Amino acid sequence: MSITRTLPRLVCLVGLVAALGLAFALAGAEATASTEDVVDGELEPVADCWDIELPPDADVDCATLEVPADHADPDGASLDLAVAIVRTDADEPREPLVRLAGGPGGRLVGPELAALAANPEGLIGDAAADRDLVLVDQRGVGLSEPSLACPEVDADVLPGGVGALPGGVSAPGAVMDALPGGAGAPGGVMDALPGGVSTPAAGVHAPADGHEDAAPELRVLPYVLSEHQTTDPLASFEACFERLDEEVDLSAFTTAQNADDLRVLRTALARDAGTDPSEAQIALYGVSYGAKLALTAADRAPDEWSAVVLSSPLALDRSFYEELPASFDDTLDRLDAACAADPTCAQRFAEPRGSLDTAVEDLADGPAVETVPDPEGGEPHQLALDATTAANLGFQLFYQPPGAQPAAYEAMAEARVADLLLGFTTPQPLPPQPDDPDDPRAPGQSLGMLQSFVCAEEVAYADEEAYADAAGASAAVGVFAHAPLFGLIGPDVCDVWDVPAADPDPFAEVDTDTPLLVVTGGLDHITPPSWGETVADRAQDAQLVEVPSASHAPAEQAGPCGAELVASFLDDPEAEIDATCATEPPPRFHPVLSEAPTVGVARVAGDDRYETAAALSGWSRPQGAATAVVASGETFPDALSGGAAAGALGGSLVLTPADELSDEAAEELARLAPAQVYVAGGSEAVADAVVDAIGEAVGAPVERLAGADRYETAAAVSAATAPDPEEVGTVYLATGEAFPDALSGGASAAAEQAPLLLSHADRMPEATAAELDRLDPDEVVVLGGTAALSGEVAGEVAETGAEVTRVDGEDRYETAAAVAERVGPGIGWAFVASGETFADALAAGPVAAGRGPLLLARPDAVPAATEAALTARAPDYVGLAGGSAAVGEETAVAFGRFAEFSLGDGAVPE
């Protein structure tokens, strides 16, 4: 029967689908394949969507689908799959798209619906808004029943369960930046770890051959490290296996059975739409293991699918487990080659894999332990890094877009444990997620499904001799291979997870005429590009796209370009897609890893203001930016208006001396690779020779925005970067005579997409008045008290018809705190810079824009107003701009008191 619609129309979806910008619906397309070899399915409504709160205007139908446990015995035991359908309102809907998570075992339905509830203003693009999107928890996973979750492992291997790690899916660290994209991330083997994409798990850190002194007794969480790990995960897996083996037939949880579930789902979706199942097709979208599942379905019943998208596919005749060491080794070589081809990376890091090998070799003698102070004055926190952790983190860093690996490997080699484990390669959000791992909305992993797949279909057929040979490639590869993914997969686990080898042999060559879009990442470490080539070569109708700038899950890492590729392919699977936007850009490397003075605090700094500005740019725009603004670092006015414009445009502010482009500025501009550079200020502020040097560095248009004075320059910046007054609702107005009250205004203006203009204290310049007249804003925010901008100036603004909002305080710190009240929730960050100088605060403005407020500090103290603002906001993390001369070490530690992120009370034992 059809599902009763109980919820109104969906307006958005976040996670992977929001990134793709797709919405979906069902249409009857002709298919010739018979459905007689699988049962016909029927969706049974779940009226309350498992008590998951959804936006009031969402149009989502939830259901269960009964499928045979063994499709060869349709009258035998059965399983229930959880299904959620995000409806389209198209008058003539096309065939639905079914999304398949990776892992295997990655939860999908609950986390995606929770993501929808958390962000009802997400994006749905127009390119494929005529399809239903179908989310399904695969057999044994998430809300499907029975569940192959292993709470024994979750509770024992990770003390406190999968929610034990502070920060959940976005706990900090270069390590955390490596995880695949947050709560709505596409799957991958990383999803196999307890807590799903939330954490890498602590395992038994057994030393590799030749590394017997690597202190295996230090079994600690790799980057939170607040508890001493003493539980043997093998015993936990054995307990889970023994419980599940009494309840279900674990041999039924194979890719082949999983693929036939999709065939049953296709018939159920057809019936729900009133379409004859024998004439209906659906489209599939799989990432990592989800791509293997989709490919298997296409191979088994090619005529049942209108199109199949494979992002990071596992070739059906290749073993990811057997080839793990070789894939890692090959990816490290490709990383070195990509770094050598990138001027910034080549100059800064030379051979990244050499740094990783050095780190692993040095740590073979024992772990590096570093102590960081507790911001509350308690016992210091000890952080440890051993050889196994370093090798595994070196591997896992490829789950994020390429860029951070060289800086992180260098931190490992230099034993900068705190920076590595608590620092950031870029300021990341902390997405909301339930504290209870049993909550259906929580991201996570059914470890029983993972182990059933790995043991029955991978380890059972792996050539251990080939595995061992590849493991000898280098120190890092060897230690990784001895305990891959922290020892959570491999023969030792399969000895206790006693499932029979899959029958038939799962490694068969694919032969399908279903249209395929195969997308690979140039630095994919677990499903390398050669696997996609194999799939495309052997399929009858496939298009292959390699994204050099991506690693795992390349279609998603390609952002809007990837969304465009997928939408174009789904619209017309037989037409050749234009993949130029994905295939041409090379990987970009950003040599910035924030320092970690304490827990929850990230400091980004250089030796001077120019290095700091370049570092802040690299840290906040790791994948480059379309726009960059260059201004003098010697005076504040041009940088104030230019920084607000840079942030509004999603770009960076780069500071330079007046008469010479600094090396740091030139390198950062080249790395950003902007399509447009604006120089704010005349030739006295930024010499013509510097403008010429900028053009040589970026090879893109460079436009000087200047006037006869700072007021005309600010107006020129506004005119160039906010050309359409219809898009401007708010304008910020600051004094051009002194910087204190204006420092935080640039970040707030950028967040509001508002131009920032300058005025005399007691009268408005003609250029400012003319630009205000052109913009005709609804509101003008006046920064500072009447000493900064007089009542007369505010009166002149009011005469334009705009509402005047004065934001001020008794001093610069109170003014910054008042400005912060205008800033939205951002992504859980608050930023702090010195209030005594202007350069660091202005460079930090574009960094803070959209991420959180910018507050001010004294070198030796946290001002009362700043303390009150941070206490009220309770950010997850605090970012500091500038070195210890700007914000002293003790002050930096004190800021940790306001960060919600915490390591807990434990410490690594000596």
Buried (B, 14 or more C-beta within 10 A) or exposed (E): EEBEEBBBEBBBBBBBBBBBBBBBBBBBBEBEBEBEEBBEBBBBBBEEBBEBBBBEEBBBBBBBBBBBBBBEEBEEEEBBBBBBBBBBEBEEBBBBBBBBBBBBBBBBBBBBBBBBBBBBEBBBBEBBBBBBBBBBBBBBBBBBBBBBBBBBBBBBBBBEBBBBBBBBBBBBBBBBBBBBBBBBBBBBBBBBBBBBBBBBBBBBBBBBEEBEEBBBEBBBBBBBBBBBBEBBBBBBBBBBBEBBBEEBEBBBBBBBBBBBBBBBBBBBBBBBBEBEBBEBBBBBBBBBBBBBBBBBBBBBBBBBBBBBBBBBBBBBBBBBBBBBBBBBBBBBEBBBEBBBEBBBBBEBBBBBBBBBBBBBBBBBEBBBBBBBBBBEEEEEBBBBBBBBBBBBBBBBBBBBBBBBBBBBBBBBBBBBBBBBBBBBBBBBBBBBBBEEBEBBBBBBBBBBBBBBBBBBBBBBBBEEEBBBEBBEBBBBBBBBBBBBBBBBBBEBBBEBBEBEBBEEEBBEEBEBEBBBBBBBBBBBBBBBBBBBBBBBEBBEBBBBBBBBBBBBBBBBBBBEBBBBBBBBBBBEBEEEBEBEBBBEBEBBBBBBBBBBBBBBBBBBBBEBBBBBBBBBBBBBBBBBBBBBBBBBBBBBBBBBBBBBBBBBBBBBBBBBBBEEBBEBBBBBBBBBBBBBBBBBBBBEBBBEEBBEBBBEBBEBEBEBBBBEBBBBBBBBBBBBBBEEEEEBBBBBBBBBBBBBBBBBBBBBBBBBBBBBBBBBBEEBBEBBBBBBEBBBBEBBBBBBBBEBBBEBBBEBBEEBEBEBBBBBBEBBBBBBBBBBEBBEEBBBBBBBBBBBBBBBBBBBBBBBBBBBBBBBBBBEBBBEBBBEBBEEBEBBBBBBBBBBEBBBEEBBBBBBBBBBBBBBEBBBEE
